[in-house]
Amino acid sequence: MKRILFSIAVAVATATAMPALATSIDEAMAKPGRLAADIERDSRSRPEVVIPLLGLQPGSVVVDIFGGDGYYSELLAAVVGSEGEVVLQNNLAYKKYAAKGLARRFDGRAIDNVSLLVSEADDLQLGEGRFDAALIIMSYHDVYHIDEAGGWSAIDVDSFMRQIHAGLKPGGRFLIVDHAAAAGSGNRDSNVLHRIERLFAIEDIERFGFTLAATSDVLSNPADNHELSVFDPKVRGKTDRFVLVFEKNP
């Protein structure tokens, strides 16, 4: 309990204009039947600090972009409740990568208010003004990643971001968590190291009608020198990560 209270205190100290938590994320994390892998991940991802930054209410509609196997989607579904909805979006490349995890999450398990969406970056199928919030967890750098051999084509970043902006309601929140890159590196390390610079991400996203509304250093790790790939065993699961929350401008 002390650790949870400290986590919330950290978020308050490092965030601006953070809305109050409407539904207990602690209850969502304690919900019976959660996957063992999710429970193990909690200490690395700190959803009890990250999710409240979205300012969700019961009945909110959220899209988890490039959501992989749905770790965050399942927690979000509990937070928004049965009147809300979570859209777990993957493109074909992410769906293939997360196939085993998706099977573990959804085969024989009822998560009624999560819908699965497979769509590509050039047509995310988010609609207009549908969502109260959107998030991209440790995959924003992938909009600048190119790996044709691995099935990851170049993304038109302007189109991608405009679709997210359009899909949110006025004042809707957009949260990203990503692996920090060296100061001044911009998006240079998105391909090899799978990292992106925090300041670059802020300036990049604000180009598309968003304003930075909150930050948290809960996932920061000063011991990470930003020189290794995020998949290197020396840093995997413990990279220096930044948390940014933006609001859609009116």
C-alpha positions as CSV (number, residue, x, y, z in Angstrom):
1,M,0.0,0.0,0.0
2,K,2.9,2.4,0.8
3,R,4.3,1.7,-2.6
4,I,1.0,2.6,-4.4
5,L,0.7,5.8,-2.4
6,F,4.2,6.8,-3.2
7,S,3.6,6.1,-6.9
8,I,0.6,8.4,-6.9
9,A,2.6,11.0,-5.1
10,V,5.3,10.9,-7.8
11,A,2.7,11.3,-10.6
12,V,1.2,14.3,-8.8
13,A,4.6,15.9,-8.3
14,T,5.7,15.5,-11.9
15,A,2.4,16.1,-13.7
16,T,0.5,19.3,-14.6
17,A,-3.3,19.5,-14.7
18,M,-3.7,15.7,-13.9
19,P,-7.4,14.9,-13.5
20,A,-8.7,12.8,-10.6
21,L,-9.0,9.1,-11.0
22,A,-12.6,8.2,-11.6
23,T,-12.5,4.4,-11.2
24,S,-10.0,2.5,-9.1
25,I,-7.0,1.2,-11.1
26,D,-6.0,-0.6,-8.0
27,E,-9.2,-2.7,-8.2
28,A,-8.6,-3.3,-11.9
29,M,-5.1,-4.6,-11.1
30,A,-6.4,-6.8,-8.3
31,K,-9.2,-8.2,-10.4
32,P,-9.3,-12.0,-10.2
33,G,-8.3,-14.0,-13.2
34,R,-5.6,-11.6,-14.6
35,L,-2.9,-13.3,-16.5
36,A,0.3,-14.2,-14.6
37,A,2.4,-12.4,-17.2
38,D,0.4,-9.2,-16.7
39,I,0.8,-9.3,-13.0
40,E,4.6,-9.8,-13.5
41,R,4.6,-6.8,-15.8
42,D,2.9,-4.4,-13.5
43,S,6.0,-3.5,-11.6
44,R,7.8,-2.6,-14.8
45,S,4.9,-0.6,-16.4
46,R,3.4,1.0,-13.3
47,P,-0.2,1.3,-14.8
48,E,-1.4,2.6,-11.4
49,V,0.4,5.8,-12.2
50,V,0.2,5.9,-16.0
51,I,-3.5,5.1,-16.6
52,P,-4.9,7.8,-14.2
53,L,-3.1,10.4,-16.4
54,L,-5.7,9.7,-19.1
55,G,-8.5,11.1,-16.9
56,L,-11.0,8.4,-17.8
57,Q,-14.5,8.1,-16.5
58,P,-16.9,5.2,-16.4
59,G,-18.3,5.0,-19.9
60,S,-15.2,6.5,-21.6
61,V,-14.1,5.2,-25.0
62,V,-10.4,4.6,-25.5
63,V,-8.2,3.4,-28.3
64,D,-5.0,1.5,-27.6
65,I,-3.0,2.1,-30.7
66,F,-0.4,-0.6,-31.6
67,G,-1.7,-2.2,-28.5
68,G,0.1,-5.6,-29.0
69,D,-1.3,-8.3,-26.8
70,G,-3.6,-6.0,-24.9
71,Y,-2.0,-5.7,-21.5
72,Y,-3.2,-2.1,-21.2
73,S,-6.5,-2.7,-23.0
74,E,-7.6,-5.2,-20.4
75,L,-6.8,-2.8,-17.5
76,L,-8.5,0.1,-19.3
77,A,-11.6,-2.0,-19.9
78,A,-12.0,-2.5,-16.2
79,V,-11.5,1.2,-15.5
80,V,-14.1,2.4,-18.1
81,G,-16.6,-0.2,-17.0
82,S,-19.3,-2.0,-18.9
83,E,-20.7,1.2,-20.3
84,G,-17.3,2.1,-21.8
85,E,-15.3,0.7,-24.7
86,V,-11.7,0.0,-25.4
87,V,-10.5,-0.5,-29.0
88,L,-7.4,-2.6,-29.2
89,Q,-5.8,-1.6,-32.5
90,N,-2.9,-3.4,-34.3
91,N,-1.7,-3.4,-37.8
92,L,-0.9,-6.7,-39.5
93,A,2.7,-6.6,-38.4
94,Y,1.9,-6.0,-34.7
95,K,-0.9,-8.5,-34.8
96,K,1.5,-11.2,-36.1
97,Y,4.1,-10.2,-33.4
98,A,1.5,-10.4,-30.6
99,A,-0.4,-13.4,-31.9
100,K,0.4,-15.7,-29.0
101,G,-0.3,-13.1,-26.4
102,L,-3.6,-12.2,-28.0
103,A,-4.6,-15.8,-28.0
104,R,-3.7,-16.1,-24.3
105,R,-5.7,-13.0,-23.5
106,F,-8.9,-13.7,-25.4
107,D,-9.3,-17.4,-25.9
108,G,-11.7,-18.6,-23.3
109,R,-11.6,-15.3,-21.4
110,A,-14.5,-12.8,-21.5
111,I,-13.4,-9.2,-21.8
112,D,-16.7,-7.9,-23.3
113,N,-15.9,-4.2,-23.7
114,V,-12.7,-4.7,-25.7
115,S,-13.1,-4.8,-29.4
116,L,-10.2,-5.8,-31.7
117,L,-9.3,-3.6,-34.7
118,V,-6.8,-4.5,-37.4
119,S,-6.0,-1.5,-39.5
120,E,-3.0,0.0,-41.2
121,A,-1.4,3.4,-40.4
122,D,-2.7,5.0,-43.6
123,D,-6.3,4.1,-42.6
124,L,-6.6,3.6,-38.9
125,Q,-10.4,3.6,-39.0
126,L,-10.8,5.7,-35.9
127,G,-13.6,7.8,-37.2
128,E,-14.3,11.4,-36.2
129,G,-14.6,12.6,-32.6
130,R,-15.3,9.1,-31.2
131,F,-12.7,8.7,-28.5
132,D,-12.1,10.3,-25.1
133,A,-8.5,9.1,-25.0
134,A,-5.9,7.4,-27.1
135,L,-2.5,5.9,-26.1
136,I,0.6,4.4,-27.7
137,I,2.8,2.4,-25.4
138,M,6.5,2.0,-26.3
139,S,5.6,2.2,-30.0
140,Y,5.5,5.9,-30.9
141,H,9.1,5.5,-32.2
142,D,7.8,2.9,-34.7
143,V,6.1,5.6,-36.7
144,Y,9.7,6.5,-37.7
145,H,10.9,2.9,-37.9
146,I,11.4,1.2,-41.3
147,D,12.0,-2.5,-41.8
148,E,10.7,-3.6,-45.2
149,A,12.2,-7.1,-44.8
150,G,10.4,-7.5,-41.5
151,G,7.1,-6.2,-42.9
152,W,7.2,-2.7,-41.4
153,S,6.9,-0.1,-44.1
154,A,7.5,3.6,-43.8
155,I,4.6,5.5,-42.2
156,D,3.3,8.8,-43.3
157,V,3.6,10.5,-39.9
158,D,1.4,13.5,-40.9
159,S,-1.5,11.3,-42.0
160,F,-1.1,9.0,-39.0
161,M,-1.2,11.8,-36.4
162,R,-4.0,13.7,-38.1
163,Q,-6.1,10.5,-37.9
164,I,-5.5,10.3,-34.2
165,H,-6.3,14.0,-33.7
166,A,-9.5,13.6,-35.7
167,G,-10.5,10.5,-33.8
168,L,-10.4,12.2,-30.4
169,K,-13.1,14.4,-29.0
170,P,-12.2,18.1,-28.2
171,G,-10.1,18.0,-25.1
172,G,-9.4,14.3,-25.5
173,R,-6.1,13.0,-24.1
174,F,-3.3,11.3,-26.0
175,L,-0.7,9.5,-24.0
176,I,2.6,8.0,-25.1
177,V,5.2,6.0,-23.2
178,D,8.5,5.4,-25.0
179,H,12.1,4.5,-24.7
180,A,14.2,7.6,-24.3
181,A,17.0,8.4,-26.7
182,A,20.0,10.6,-26.3
183,A,19.5,14.4,-26.1
184,G,19.6,15.9,-29.6
185,S,19.1,12.6,-31.4
186,G,15.6,13.3,-32.5
187,N,14.2,10.2,-34.3
188,R,17.6,9.0,-35.4
189,D,17.6,5.9,-33.1
190,S,14.1,4.7,-33.9
191,N,15.4,2.0,-36.3
192,V,18.4,0.3,-34.6
193,L,17.9,1.2,-30.9
194,H,14.1,1.5,-31.0
195,R,14.3,4.8,-29.1
196,I,13.2,8.3,-29.6
197,E,14.2,11.6,-27.9
198,R,11.7,13.0,-25.4
199,L,11.9,16.6,-26.6
200,F,11.6,15.6,-30.2
201,A,8.4,13.6,-29.4
202,I,6.9,16.6,-27.6
203,E,7.6,19.1,-30.4
204,D,6.6,16.5,-33.0
205,I,3.2,15.8,-31.5
206,E,2.4,19.4,-30.7
207,R,2.6,20.1,-34.5
208,F,-0.7,18.3,-34.9
209,G,-3.0,20.3,-32.7
210,F,-2.0,18.9,-29.3
211,T,-0.8,20.6,-26.2
212,L,1.4,18.9,-23.6
213,A,-0.8,18.6,-20.5
214,A,1.0,16.2,-18.1
215,T,4.2,14.3,-17.7
216,S,5.5,11.7,-15.3
217,D,9.0,10.4,-14.5
218,V,7.7,7.2,-12.9
219,L,9.4,5.1,-15.6
220,S,12.7,7.0,-15.8
221,N,15.9,5.2,-15.2
222,P,19.1,7.3,-15.0
223,A,21.3,4.2,-15.1
224,D,20.3,3.7,-18.8
225,N,22.8,5.6,-20.9
226,H,20.6,5.5,-24.1
227,E,23.3,3.7,-26.1
228,L,21.9,0.2,-26.2
229,S,19.0,-1.3,-28.1
230,V,16.0,-1.7,-25.9
231,F,16.2,-5.5,-26.7
232,D,19.7,-5.8,-25.2
233,P,19.5,-8.0,-22.1
234,K,21.4,-5.4,-20.1
235,V,18.5,-2.9,-20.4
236,R,15.5,-4.9,-21.6
237,G,12.5,-4.2,-19.3
238,K,14.3,-1.4,-17.5
239,T,15.0,1.2,-20.1
240,D,14.7,4.9,-19.3
241,R,11.2,5.7,-20.4
242,F,9.2,8.9,-20.6
243,V,5.5,9.5,-20.1
244,L,3.8,12.3,-22.0
245,V,0.1,13.3,-22.0
246,F,-1.3,15.7,-24.5
247,E,-4.7,17.2,-24.9
248,K,-6.4,17.9,-28.2
249,N,-6.8,21.6,-28.8
250,P,-10.3,22.9,-29.2
